[in-house]
Structures are given as C-alpha cells and as structure tokens.
Amino acid sequence: MTGDGYSGPALLTVGQAQFEVRVELRGHFQPIDGRYHWYGRIDRHDELSQLLGGGRAAGVLRTSGGGSECELSDPDLWGRYRVTGTSTPPYPVT
C-alpha cells in the first residue's frame, strides 16, 4: 500500500491473549488537535470474536513497522472489528 496506510499481517495483543490477524489501516494528521489518527479493520478472526463477544477492548497492534496501543470496537456484519489509535501508528508513515 502506498501513502499513509498499511495492509497485511499484524500481531494483536488483548490482555494476555495474542492473535495473528490481517489488517487494513489508514491514517492522517489532524492539525486541529496536532495528533496523527489511524484507523481500520481487522479481518474476521473467530478466536478474537469469541474473546470480545461484540464488545470493546483495548489492545496493542504490532506490524513489522512498529507497534501502538489501540481500541477495538464495532464489529461489522462480517465480523471485522474496527481498530483505532492516535499518535504513532503501528506502520511507517511517509
């Protein structure tokens, strides 16, 4: 993927559980608050869905480009959880 985003494998840690997931992420710098906001979806992952049960959770998302704290919420109709974070994203920014 080019620009400010990442598509590929990642390691998600929620509490003591770790999951190898696939993500689609994008982000942008928000000049109003002076922070970088990144967001995206985690591909359907049955064990993650079982742990979260449709609820929200805090976690850490890591890619080969870095790691960052994140929030998981709002699974869509296909079971993909939304993931968001602020400041340094878990991927390189161009």
N, C-alpha and C positions, 0 to 999 in steps of 0.2 A: 504494500500500500504506500502511496506517496502522500506527502503533506503531513498534517498533524493527525495521525491515526495509526492504528495497528490492527491487524487481523492475523490470528494464529493461535498457537498453543500458549497456555498460561498455567500457573500453579496458584490455586485459590486456597487460602487458609481461613477457616471459620472456627473460632475456638481452638480445640485440639485436633480438629479434622482437616485433612488436606485432600484436595481434589485436582486432578489433571483435567483441565477444561479447555475449550476453544472459545475465543472471544472475538468480538468485533467492536473496536473502540475508536472514538473520535474526541477531539477537544479543541478548545480555543482560549485565548487570553481575554479576560473580561476587564477592560480598562476601568470600569466603574468601581469595582472592588479590588482591583490590582492583583487578581489571582488567576491562575490557569484552571479551567474547569474541564474535566474529562468525563466521558460517559459512554455507555454502550450496552451490549447484551452478551450474556454468557449462553452458549448453545445449551440445549436441553441436556441435563445430566441427572439421571434418576436418583442417584445417591444424595446429591445436593438437594433435590426437591424433597426427598424423604426427610432429610435433616431439618430443612427450613419450613416445610409444610405450608408454603404460600406466604410465610411471614417475612419480616425484615430481619437483617442481621448486619453486623459489622464484620469486616474481614481485612485480609491483606492479599493483594493480587500481584503476582510476580510474572514477568516475562524475561526473556534473555536480555532485555534492555533496562531492567530495573524493577523496583517494587514500590508499592504505595498502599496506604490504608484506603479502604473503600467502604461503601454502603451498598447492600443488596436489597432490592425491593421489587414490587410489582411484576410478578411473573406474567408473561403474556399467555395467550391461548395455546401456544405451542410449548409452554413450559420453560421458556427462556427468561432468566432473571435479568432485570435491569441492574446495572452497576454504575455507580457514580463516585467521583472523587474530586478534590480540589488540591491545588498546588502541584507539586512534581508528579507527573503521570508515570505509570509503570512501563513506559516506552519512550524512546528518544523523540524529541521534538525538533523539527527542522526550522 
